[in-house]
Amino acid sequence: MDGKVAIAGVGYSQIARSTGRSEGSLAVEACTNALADAGLTIDDVDGISVWPDRTSSVFEGPSISYMHRALGMKTTNFWQAYGSGPGQLSSIVGAAHAIVAGAASTVVCFRAHLRQEQRFYVPGGASAAGNPAAGDQAFKAPYGVPAGTPRFALWAQRQAHEYGVTDEDRGELVLLTRDHAQLNPRAVWHGKPLTMDDYLSSDLISSPLRILDCDMPVDGAVAVVLTRAENAPDLRSAPAIIRSVGHASGPTLDYDIWPDMTHMGSRYAAERLWAGTDLKPADVDVAQIYDGFSTLALAWLQDMGFVHQREVGDWLRAGNGRLGSSMPICTDGGQLGGGRLHAFGKVAEAVLQLRGECGPRQVPGAEVSLVCAGGGPAATTFLLTK
């Protein structure tokens, strides 16, 4: 993979708490903007990839066939829904592998979604609002752990028990993302600075996670265009080059019987990432750490080799991870402060940082950028350079 694939362009749609638009219109806007950013047209594209699909995930988005038609694609040598492995960025990794293998030359990858609720009910129970708790959910939903916050609260409890991670440690991460969001015009959280008292007084959703530990649902789409690295001189914008990929789950694919909740699939993804490059954690200039929940970001920081979870609170309180430090993280406000874009926003931010196009949140001289996505067993990470 090293040096063979370039991220040629990135594009955003309108992003807001509620846009009143369809997923398809947001996806088309993001893809069109990404192609324009790369200086390409849809006629240059021979592949399309989306995460997720409508059958394998609780999340939804426009179908491949809809996007093929809406974008006006004429030639399709490669198409992929959901991706080739764990984590939200599996569709990008699959597209990169397709390019390396010669199955495609240029692939547009996108994620589009509307903010949504997922409700489950137990068949035969008093309420029948939502989706029936069938299959695995029949053993989870009745106990209040269908997905999301209650699921990862169990992991957060284990972090606290084993490593002494405190509410204030998670709060430091939340405050960092909210501060960075103030410098990002796309972010949904703007206004007065968030204080630790604000965080500690926010509502508990599933102990120990508060509502501010959870990423903010938004309407929006992000697209990235991948192409062969030798095409880089012909692109409108300076591309980012993929140097290494870590893509792994670990001992099981099941969140609920994971054998050791002191770490996540990110540990195994990190091992693969660092094994594929001569670069080391100390070489990373800026890191887009996955923060679907604050507790996940703390685990990623440990598993990637930046800091031990016993020390992550002190590390953050010392100013590490913030703009101006040696390795800023979540520079666009992350998903906690900027809005949930399912890690596609992290790829776009990583590319823009390498280009030097992030304005007041720009990390000076950034040459090596890290992207992380996923929680629990699902994990994807890749390393980009200018």
C-alpha positions, 0 to 999 in steps of 0.5 A: 500500500505504501505510496501507491494510493493518493487521496485526490480530493475531499468534499463536504455537504451542508452539515447541520442538526437538521437540513430538511434534505435527503441523504441522497442530495447530501451525498451528491453534493459531497461527491460533486465537491470532492471531484471539483476539489481534485480537478476531476469529473465523473468521467474520470471515475471508474469506482464507487464505494459507500459505508454502510449498506442498507442491509448490514448495518443499523445505519443507512444511506443512499444506495450505490445504484441511486448514486451511480444514477445521480452522479451520472457515472458512465463506467464502473469497474468497481463498486462496493457497499459496506467495505472489506473489513471492520470500521467505518472507513472499511469502504475507503480501505477496500477502494485503496486495495482495489486501486493497488490491485488494478481493479479501479483507477479512481474511486469516489467514497462517501458517507451520508446520513441523517440524524436518527433514533434507533428504537427496539421493542420486545415482541409480546411486550407492552410497547411495539414502537420501533424495530422488533428485537430479533436475533442478537438484539433479543438478548440485548435490547431487553436489558437496555444494551442494544448499541451505542451509549449503554454498550460503550458505558460497559467498556468505560466502566472497565477502563475506570476499574482497571486504570482509574480513568475518571469523569474528569479525564473524559471531560478533558477530552470533551473540553478539547474537542469543543474548544477546537470546534470553535475554530471550525465553521462546519462544526455544530457546537459554537458559542460560549466555552464549555467548562468542566462544571458544565460537563460534570453537571450534564445528564448521565445517559448510561453511567459513567457516560454523560450526554456530552460524552456522546457524539452529536448526530447531524445531517451531512455527508463527506466524500473522498476521491482516491486515485493512483499515486502516479496521477498526483501531478495532474490533480488540482489540489495537493494530494495526501499519500496513504503510507500504511493501513491498519485494519483489524478486529481482534479475538472476536467480532462481538462487542458483548463477549470481548474478552478484555475491555481494557483495550479495543480492536484498535490495538490490533489495527495499530500493530498492523499500521506500525508494522507497515511503515518505518514511521513511529508514533513520535513522527505523527504531527496531527491525529484525528482520533476517533471520538464517537464516545469520549471513552473510545478516544482514550482507548485509541490514544493508548492502543496507538502508543501515544499514552497509557490510559492510567496517564491519559487524564494528566496527559490531556490536562498538561495541554497535550492534544491541543492546538499548539502542542506537539501532536494536536488531535481532533483538530476540527472539533471531532465528532463530539464538537463538530458532529457525527460524520462517522470518521469520514470527516476525520479523513477530510480533516487529515488531508486538509491539515497536510495541505495547510488549508485549515485556517486558525486550526491549522497545525504548522508544518504538518507532514504526517497525519493519522486517521482512526475510526471505530470502537470495540472490535471494529477498528481502522487506522491509516497514516497519510503524508504530504 
